[in-house]
Amino acid sequence: MGSRLDQVLERIRAGLDGLPEDTVRRVLDYYQEYIAEAIEAGRSEDEILLRLGDPGEIVEEIRAEASLAPEKTPADMPGPGLGGPSPTGTTEKTGDRCGRIYSGARAHAGKILLALGVSPFYLLGIGFYIIAAGGLLSALTAVGLTVAGILEIAPGYTWEKISMAGIGIFAAGCLAITGLLLWVGAAGITSFAHGLWRRDLPRGLERDQETAGRKRGNGEIKKKLVVLATIALLGLGVALPTGLPLRYFLIWNSVKPAFEVYTQTYNAADIREIEVKTLNSMIIAEVGARPGGNEIRIVYEEPDWMRGKFTVSGNRLIFSEESRGRLPFLDFVARHEGMTSVKIEVPPGYRARAMTLASKGGHITIALPAGDIKARTLTGNIRFDGCGSPFALRAVVKNGKIITGGRPLAGGSYTAGTGGEHTVELESNGGTVTIE
């Protein structure tokens, strides 16, 4: 047997590495018999090589057939080469030629079906990679927000700054762990898809190398997870004793915090205009319970992260709720309803020339004789119960709803009353306006 023919057989044998030994043996026996018979028939080496074709295509077709029919035993499978060269040597029979064409078509169809089956796994893996990258970027964002929060805290609140750093470290650690786990999941999905696509190609040595590589990779991932988890727990351990997480918890879960009560009284005859603005404390405007009184009283429940400011300018009474600089991101947190309140009590029959009530997240309740009143909230609700002389009312909501007489109204605006000397304007961006 010529050296080139030996090389062809060696290439076929090497290409089939990884298949069952009896399959490889049967394939090699087939081609050795074919070559021997062709030589006995007087065929030249070049002619035999031409009839054999490319060894790579022979290997590819055999592997494709083996992957399409894994349940068949080697004895049940068609002849090696999927309709390869006729062992009689001289002329390829029509049946052999048709079988080769049919088998080739099966091989290509198998590749198409395999690609269609594997593609969703690749797409899923890519999606996980994108989400994982988002998680890791979120961890970096958490670090940036932590720095901004620390800078927002007023001087003197050292513990709050330490707590903000701890919260940021905890959040960044958790987000990094999530991103890393998603990355591992994405790698596992793509590796599974790659294994489906090339499931019988890795040789024994390559499989050993891949297994060793996975073990090393898993060990490194475990170390990273342990480090990130340790960092996150340290951050949480620093933040909890300072009480800052508790303050956020109380706000977001609508729990009334500890507070100090401050009360101011004013002669109603001296006050013609009232303005009250809060961050997220509720505003309650009502008639005082003491008959015959002539005082305007403001009662403020002050939590430790805010303070109330009382001011009188001429005949105008102003109350404003401000941040102490102790709770970072309070402007954002204030969009959530607060459970502390500011109560304005006026004498019976008192009507302010102008009353302005505004809050970001706090609810506003008005139970007064109708005067010139304007009430605005960002996310808080407004409840109005007017009485007394005629008045014109206008209510507007953007993303909320209006309820009057116990029924929700269609649309974002409502008007009532056309006469009278007083007007009432109620406006909420995301809350509900209820008119009694």
C-alpha positions in Angstrom: 0.0 0.0 0.0 1.4 3.4 -1.0 2.5 6.0 1.5 -0.2 8.5 0.4 -2.9 5.9 0.9 -1.5 5.2 4.4 -1.7 8.9 5.1 -5.3 9.0 4.1 -6.2 6.1 6.4 -4.3 7.8 9.2 -6.2 11.0 8.7 -9.5 9.1 8.8 -8.4 7.3 11.9 -7.3 10.5 13.6 -10.5 12.3 12.6 -12.7 9.6 14.1 -11.0 9.8 17.5 -13.6 10.0 20.2 -16.1 7.7 18.4 -16.7 4.1 19.7 -13.8 1.8 19.0 -15.9 -0.7 17.1 -17.2 2.1 14.8 -13.6 3.3 14.1 -12.4 -0.3 13.5 -15.3 -1.0 11.1 -14.6 2.2 9.1 -10.9 1.5 8.8 -11.6 -2.2 7.8 -13.9 -1.0 5.2 -11.5 1.5 3.5 -8.5 -0.9 3.9 -10.6 -3.6 2.1 -11.6 -1.1 -0.6 -8.0 0.0 -1.2 -6.8 -3.6 -1.3 -9.4 -4.6 -3.9 -8.7 -1.5 -6.0 -5.0 -2.3 -6.1 -5.8 -5.9 -7.1 -8.0 -4.6 -9.8 -5.0 -2.7 -11.2 -6.0 0.9 -10.1 -3.2 3.4 -9.7 -2.6 5.2 -6.5 -3.8 8.5 -8.0 -7.0 7.0 -9.2 -7.7 5.4 -5.9 -7.1 8.7 -4.1 -9.4 10.4 -6.6 -12.2 7.9 -5.9 -11.7 8.1 -2.2 -12.1 11.9 -2.1 -11.1 14.3 0.7 -10.5 12.4 4.0 -11.9 15.4 5.9 -15.3 15.1 4.1 -15.3 11.4 4.8 -14.8 12.0 8.5 -17.4 14.8 8.6 -20.0 12.6 7.0 -19.3 9.7 9.3 -19.5 11.9 12.4 -22.7 13.6 11.1 -24.4 10.2 10.6 -23.2 9.0 14.0 -24.7 12.1 15.7 -28.0 11.7 13.9 -28.4 8.1 14.9 -26.9 7.6 18.3 -29.3 4.8 19.2 -28.0 2.6 16.3 -25.2 0.1 16.9 -22.3 0.1 14.5 -23.6 -3.1 12.9 -26.9 -1.4 12.1 -25.3 1.8 10.5 -24.9 2.1 6.7 -21.5 1.5 5.2 -18.6 3.8 6.2 -18.3 7.0 4.4 -22.0 7.4 3.9 -22.1 5.7 0.6 -18.4 5.9 -0.1 -16.4 4.3 -2.9 -17.5 1.0 -4.2 -15.2 -1.8 -3.0 -15.5 -3.5 -6.4 -13.2 -0.8 -7.7 -14.0 -0.2 -11.3 -17.4 1.6 -11.5 -19.4 3.2 -8.8 -22.9 1.7 -8.8 -26.0 3.9 -9.1 -27.3 2.8 -5.7 -24.0 3.7 -4.1 -24.0 7.1 -5.8 -27.6 7.8 -4.7 -26.8 6.6 -1.2 -23.9 9.0 -1.0 -26.1 11.9 -2.2 -28.8 11.0 0.3 -26.4 10.6 3.1 -24.7 13.9 2.3 -28.1 15.6 2.3 -28.9 14.1 5.7 -25.6 15.4 7.0 -26.3 18.9 5.9 -29.9 18.8 7.1 -28.6 17.6 10.4 -26.2 20.5 10.7 -29.1 23.0 9.9 -31.3 21.4 12.5 -28.5 21.4 15.1 -27.8 25.0 14.4 -31.5 25.9 14.9 -31.6 23.9 18.1 -28.4 25.4 19.6 -29.1 29.1 18.6 -31.6 29.8 21.3 -29.1 28.7 23.9 -26.5 31.1 22.5 -29.0 33.9 22.5 -30.0 33.2 26.1 -26.4 33.2 27.1 -25.8 36.6 25.4 -28.9 37.9 27.2 -27.4 36.8 30.5 -24.1 38.4 29.7 -25.8 41.7 29.0 -27.8 41.5 32.3 -24.6 40.5 34.2 -22.7 43.5 32.7 -25.6 45.7 33.8 -25.3 44.3 37.4 -21.5 45.0 37.5 -22.1 48.5 36.1 -24.7 49.0 38.8 -22.2 48.2 41.4 -19.9 50.9 40.1 -22.9 53.3 40.0 -23.7 52.4 43.7 -20.1 53.5 44.5 -20.6 56.8 42.8 -24.0 57.4 44.5 -22.4 56.6 47.8 -19.8 59.3 47.3 -22.5 61.8 46.3 -24.6 60.9 49.4 -21.6 61.4 51.7 -21.0 64.8 50.3 -24.7 65.7 50.7 -24.5 65.0 54.5 -24.0 68.2 56.5 -20.8 68.7 58.5 -21.0 67.3 62.0 -22.9 64.2 61.2 -19.9 61.9 61.1 -21.8 58.7 62.0 -24.2 59.3 59.1 -21.3 59.6 56.7 -19.9 56.3 58.0 -23.3 54.7 57.7 -23.7 56.0 54.1 -20.3 54.5 53.2 -21.4 51.2 54.8 -24.7 51.2 52.9 -22.9 51.9 49.6 -20.4 49.1 50.2 -23.2 46.7 51.0 -25.2 47.6 47.9 -22.1 47.5 45.6 -21.1 44.1 47.0 -24.6 42.7 46.5 -24.8 44.0 43.0 -21.4 42.7 42.1 -22.3 39.3 43.5 -25.4 39.3 41.4 -23.5 40.3 38.3 -20.9 37.7 38.8 -23.4 34.9 39.3 -25.3 36.0 36.2 -21.9 36.0 34.3 -21.3 32.4 35.5 -24.7 31.4 34.4 -24.2 33.0 31.0 -20.8 31.2 30.7 -22.5 27.9 31.6 -25.3 28.4 29.0 -22.9 29.2 26.2 -20.6 26.4 27.2 -23.6 24.0 27.1 -24.6 25.3 23.7 -21.0 25.0 22.5 -20.9 21.4 23.8 -24.0 20.6 21.8 -22.5 22.0 18.7 -19.1 20.2 19.1 -20.1 17.5 21.5 -18.0 14.7 19.9 -15.0 16.7 18.7 -12.8 17.2 21.8 -10.3 14.4 22.2 -9.4 12.8 25.4 -6.6 15.1 26.1 -8.6 18.2 25.2 -11.4 17.0 27.5 -9.0 16.7 30.4 -7.6 20.1 29.7 -11.1 21.6 29.6 -12.1 19.9 32.8 -9.0 21.2 34.5 -9.7 24.7 33.2 -13.2 24.6 34.5 -12.0 23.5 37.9 -9.5 26.3 38.1 -12.1 28.8 36.9 -14.6 27.6 39.5 -12.1 27.9 42.2 -11.4 31.5 41.2 -15.1 32.3 41.1 -15.6 30.9 44.5 -12.8 33.1 45.9 -14.3 36.2 44.3 -17.7 35.4 45.7 -16.3 35.0 49.2 -14.4 38.3 48.9 -17.5 40.2 47.7 -19.7 38.6 50.3 -17.3 39.5 53.0 -17.1 43.1 51.8 -20.9 43.4 51.6 -21.4 42.0 55.2 -18.7 44.4 56.5 -20.6 47.3 54.9 -23.9 46.2 56.5 -22.2 45.7 59.8 -20.9 49.3 59.7 -24.2 50.8 58.5 -26.7 49.1 60.9 -25.5 50.5 64.3 -25.7 54.1 63.1 -29.5 54.0 62.6 -29.5 55.4 59.0 -30.9 52.3 57.4 -33.7 52.4 60.1 -34.7 55.9 59.1 -35.0 54.8 55.4 -37.0 51.8 56.5 -39.4 53.9 58.6 -40.1 56.2 55.7 -40.5 53.5 53.0 -42.7 51.4 55.2 -44.9 54.2 56.4 -44.0 53.7 60.0 -44.3 56.8 62.3 -40.8 57.6 63.6 -39.9 59.2 66.9 -40.5 63.0 66.9 -40.6 66.1 68.9 -43.8 68.3 68.9 -43.4 72.0 68.4 -46.4 74.4 68.7 -46.7 78.0 67.7 -49.8 80.3 68.1 -50.6 83.5 66.4 -53.3 86.1 66.6 -55.7 85.4 63.8 -56.4 89.1 63.3 -52.8 89.7 62.4 -52.6 86.8 59.9 -54.2 87.2 56.5 -52.1 84.8 54.4 -50.9 81.3 55.4 -48.2 79.3 53.5 -47.2 75.8 54.5 -44.6 73.7 52.6 -43.4 70.3 53.6 -41.1 67.6 52.2 -43.2 64.6 53.0 -45.0 65.4 56.3 -48.8 65.5 56.0 -50.6 68.8 56.1 -53.9 69.1 58.0 -55.8 72.4 57.8 -59.0 72.4 60.0 -61.1 74.5 62.3 -59.8 74.5 65.9 -61.8 72.7 68.6 -61.9 75.6 71.0 -65.0 77.7 70.4 -64.6 81.4 70.7 -60.9 81.3 70.2 -59.1 83.8 68.1 -55.8 82.1 67.6 -54.1 80.3 64.7 -52.2 77.4 66.0 -49.5 75.3 64.1 -48.5 72.0 65.6 -45.5 70.3 64.0 -44.3 66.7 64.6 -40.6 67.0 63.9 -38.4 63.8 63.2 -34.7 64.0 63.7 -33.8 64.3 60.1 -36.0 67.4 59.4 -36.7 70.7 61.1 -39.6 73.1 60.9 -39.1 76.8 60.3 -41.8 79.3 61.5 -41.7 82.8 60.0 -44.1 85.8 60.0 -43.6 88.5 57.4 -46.1 91.3 57.8 -49.5 89.6 57.9 -48.2 86.5 56.2 -47.5 83.3 58.2 -45.0 80.9 56.6 -44.0 77.4 57.7 -41.4 75.4 55.8 -40.1 71.9 56.5 -36.4 71.5 55.7 -33.7 68.8 55.7 -31.2 68.9 58.5 -28.6 67.4 56.0 -28.7 64.3 58.1 -30.5 62.0 55.6 -29.0 61.8 52.1 -31.2 61.8 49.0 -34.1 63.3 51.1 -35.4 65.1 48.0 -36.0 61.7 46.4 -37.1 60.0 49.6 -39.6 62.7 50.2 -41.7 61.5 47.3 -42.9 58.8 49.6 -45.6 59.7 52.1 -44.4 60.6 55.6 -46.2 59.8 58.8 -45.4 63.0 60.7 -47.7 65.9 60.3 -48.1 69.7 60.3 -51.5 70.8 61.7 -53.0 74.3 61.1 -55.9 75.1 63.3 -57.9 78.3 62.6 -60.7 79.9 64.6 -64.3 79.2 63.5 -65.4 81.5 60.6 -61.8 82.4 59.8 -61.0 82.8 56.1 -57.5 83.5 55.0 -57.1 85.9 52.1 -54.8 83.3 50.6 -53.8 79.9 51.9 -51.1 77.9 50.1 -50.4 74.3 51.1 -47.7 72.3 49.3 -46.0 68.9 49.8 -43.9 66.5 47.8 -45.0 63.2 49.2 -47.2 64.2 52.1 -51.0 64.0 52.0 -53.0 67.2 52.4 -56.4 67.3 54.2 -58.4 70.5 54.2 -61.6 70.8 56.3 -62.2 74.6 56.4 -64.8 77.2 55.4 -64.0 77.8 51.8 -61.6 80.7 51.2 -58.9 81.3 48.6 -57.0 78.0 48.9 -54.3 76.4 46.7 -53.1 72.9 47.5 -50.4 71.1 45.5 -48.7 67.7 45.9 -46.2 65.7 43.8 -47.2 62.2 44.8 -49.4 62.8 47.9 -53.2 62.7 48.0 -55.5 65.7 48.6 -58.8 65.6 50.5 -61.0 68.7 50.5 -64.1 69.2 52.6 -65.4 72.8 52.0 -68.3 74.6 53.6 -69.5 78.1 54.1 -70.1 80.7 51.3 -70.2 79.8 47.6 -66.8 79.2 45.9 -65.4 78.1 42.6 -63.4 74.9 42.6 -61.0 73.5 40.1 -59.1 70.1 40.5 -56.4 68.8 38.3 -54.4 65.6 38.3 -51.8 64.3 35.8 -51.2 60.7 36.7 -53.7 60.3 39.5 -57.5 60.4 39.7 -60.3 62.6 41.0 -63.0 61.3 43.3 -66.1 63.3 44.0 -69.2 62.0 45.8 -67.5 58.7 46.2 -67.1 58.2 42.5 -63.9 58.4 40.4 -64.2 60.7 37.5 -62.9 60.2 34.0 -60.3 62.7 32.8 -57.7 64.7 34.7 -59.7 67.8 35.6 -62.9 68.8 37.4 -64.6 72.2 38.0 -67.5 73.1 40.2 -69.2 76.3 41.2 -69.1 79.5 39.1 -70.0 82.2 41.6 -68.8 83.5 44.9 -65.8 85.4 46.0 -63.6 82.5 46.8 -61.6 80.0 44.7 -60.2 76.6 45.6 -57.5 75.1 43.4 -56.4 71.5 44.0 -53.5 70.0 42.0 -51.6 66.6 42.3 -49.2 65.1 39.9 -49.4 61.5 41.0 -51.9 61.4 43.9 -55.7 61.2 44.3 -57.8 64.3 44.8 -61.0 63.6 46.8 -63.7 66.2 47.1 -66.3 65.7 49.8 
